[in-house]
Amino acid sequence: MKVFTKIGIFAIFILTTFQSCGVYSFTGADIDYSKTKTFQVNYFQNNAQIIEPGIERTFTQQLQEILLNQTSLDLVTNNGDLTYEGEIVEYYTAPITATSQNTAAQNRLTISVNVRFFNKNDDEKAFEQRFSFYKDYSGQQLLSGSALDDVLDEIFERITQDIFNKSLANW
C-alpha cells in the first residue's frame, strides 16, 4: 500500500509541475501551432556590391533548415502563415590589423542581410531589420573553396539564428 501512495504522490507532483509550466519549447520558439502551420522563405537576392556566386542560395537554404529543425512547421512555396523575404545587402572583406610591412595581418569578412518577416496571424510581429555578422581570418589565408565555405557557414549560422530569435523566440 505504501508503494502505491508514493507512486500516487509522485504522479500528482509531476502532473502539477507540467501543468503549471505550460507549453515549453527547447528552442525557445513561441508559436501557436493551432493557428500557425506553415512558413515560406522567398529567395534572398544578392544585392551586395561584391557578388560571391552562390551565397544567396546557401543563405536561403540555411534559413529554411533552421526553421525546419527548430520548429514543427511545414515549408511551403507560397501562402505560408509566416513569410521571410529580403536580400543580401553587404558582402565585403576589410583588413583589421596590419603587419610592419603594411600588409594585412588579419582580415574580416562581413555579411549583412535585410529581412522582412510577415506573420499572417499576428501583424504586430511583422518586422523589417538588417542582420549582420562577421568572421576574422588570417591575412595570409585566401578565402576560397572549403575555407570560404567554412567562414560562410559560421556567419550564416549566426545570422539565421538571430533571425529565428527575432521572429519566433521573442528575444
N, C-alpha and C positions, 0 to 999 in steps of 0.2 A: 504493500500500500504506500509506503514511503517513497518508493521509486516513482510511482505514478504521480504523487504530489509534487515531487521535484521536477519531473518532466512537464507537468501542467504549469507550474510556476515559470519554468524556463520558456515554455511556449508563449505564455502571456507576455513575458518580458520582451521576447523577440517581436511579437506582433505589435505591441505598443511602440516599440522603438522604431520599426519601419513605418508605421502609420504616422508618427509624429514628424518624421523627416520629409515626407512627401516623396516626389519623384527625384531620384538622384541620377546624374549623368557623370560618368568618369571623365568625359571630355569637357565638361562644363557647358555643353550646349543647352540653350534654353529654347526648346522647340516644342510647340503644342502639336503632337503628331496626329491629333484628331482633325486638325484643320490643315496642317502643312504636310504634304506627302511627296512633293517633287521639287527639284531645282534644275535650273539650266545655267550653263556657263557659256556665254557667247564668246566667239573667237576674239582674243585680245590682239589687236594690230600692233605692230612695232612702228611707232611714230617718232622714235628717238633719232637724233641727228646721225649717230653712228648705227649702222644696221649690222647686227650679227645674225646671220641666217639661222633660222630655226628656233630662235628663243621664244618667239610668240607661241609657237605650237607647244613647246616644252612647258612654258608657263601655264597655258590654258589646261593642259593635261594634268599638271601638278595641282592646280586649284580644284579640278574635278576629283582627283584622287583623294585629297584631304577631306573633301565633303563626303565622298563615298565611305571613307574609312572611319570618320568620326561621327557620322550620323546614320540614321536608318532611312534616309530619304532616297528616292529614285531619281536618277539622272534622266532628263528628257531634253529634246532638241527645241521644243517651243512650248509656250503656255505653262511654264513652271510656276509653282507657288512662290519660289524665290528665284530671282534673276540676278546674275553677276555679269557685268559687261565693263569694258574700258579699253585702255591702251597702255602700252609700254611707252613712257614719255622721256625717260633718260636711260642712257647706257654709255658710261664713259669711264676711262681709266685716267687717274691723275697720280703723279708722284707725291709721296707724303714725307719721305726723308731722302736726303742726298748723301753721297759719298764725298770725299775730299777731291775726287776727280770730276765733280759736278755731274755725276750720273745718278740715276735713281737707285737708292738702296732698297726702297720699298715702294710699291705701288698700291693703289686702291681702286678696285672695280666697284662702281656704284650703279645700281639699277633702281629706277622709280617706276611705279605702276599707278595709274589713275584708275580708280574703281568706282563704278556706280552700282549700288545694290538696291533692289526693289523687293518688297515683301507684299504680295497681293492681299494678305490677310491683316496686315498692320502697316499702314502707310507711314506711321510715325517712326518706324525702324529703318526707313529708307535713308540712304546717305550717298554722298559723293566725297571721296577722300583719296589723297595721294599716300601711297605706302612706299617706303624706300628702305633699302638695306645695302650694306657694302661688305666686301671681303678684302683684306690686305694680303698681299703676296710679295715675294722677293722680287727685287728689280732685275735679278739675273734670270728669273723664270719667264718663259714665253707662254702666254696663255693661249693654248690651242689644244685640240684633241681632248684626251681624258682629263688633263689639268683644268681646262676650261669647263668641261662638264662637271667636275667636282666643285668648282667655285660657283657655277650657276646653280647646282643642286642646293648648296648651302644657302645662297642668297634667296632662292625661290622658296625653300622650306620655311625660312623666317618670314618672308612676305606673305605667303599663303596662310601661315598660322596666325599672323596679325590680322589678315582679312577675316579668317574664321572667327577669331575672338571678337572683332568689332561687330560682325554681322549676326553671330549666333550665340556668343557666350556673354554678351552684355558686359564686357570688361571695359 
